[in-house]
Amino acid sequence: MTDGRVFTQADLDAMPDDGNRYELVDGLIVVTPSPSPAHQGISLELSIRLRQACPQALRVRTAPLDVVLGAHTVIQPDLLIADPATFTDRRVVGAPKLAVEILSPSTRLYDLNTKKSALERAGCPAYWVVDPSGPSITAWELRDGRYIQTQHVTGDETFSAETPFQVSFRPAELLH
């Protein structure tokens, strides 16, 4: 029970190190379980592809890593691309260049709605969602302050992105 209290980053920092993922969205603390081995495998495969294509001016990072989008919103994308100037010793401050979520049954709606909306409001230029059950990847890009779906690619089709940098792969390659 919060008694109407809005949580802050200090409250988030006080959460226990218990294997759960704690995020702060619009002043509410959201708790999700740690990811499955399959989820982690997809994250690793995608991070390798992103790292190989990433220009030296940007960095690829994986969860858990707090991304501070505002005074009452701190999230942990599964993967992100950010300018190193936005890094502190503990977190990323401001919207990354790209945020990626890998869907799981417990986070599907949260990733597709709440997180997507928070990143859109914060001005994150690109948001991708990987669905292991397809496998598929859906990409949105920020245009005039709103996310517009730019791609939805499944299986052995080629996903090619230009934002935040040029990269291509097939969703099926991520299932190892």
Helices and strands as residue ranges (DSSP letters): H 9-13, E 21-25, E 28-32, H 37-53, E 59-62, E 66-70, E 73-75, E 79-82, G 84-86, E 91-93, E 98-102, H 108-109, I 110-115, H 116-122, E 126-131, E 136-143, E 146-154, E 159-161, E 167-169, G 171-174
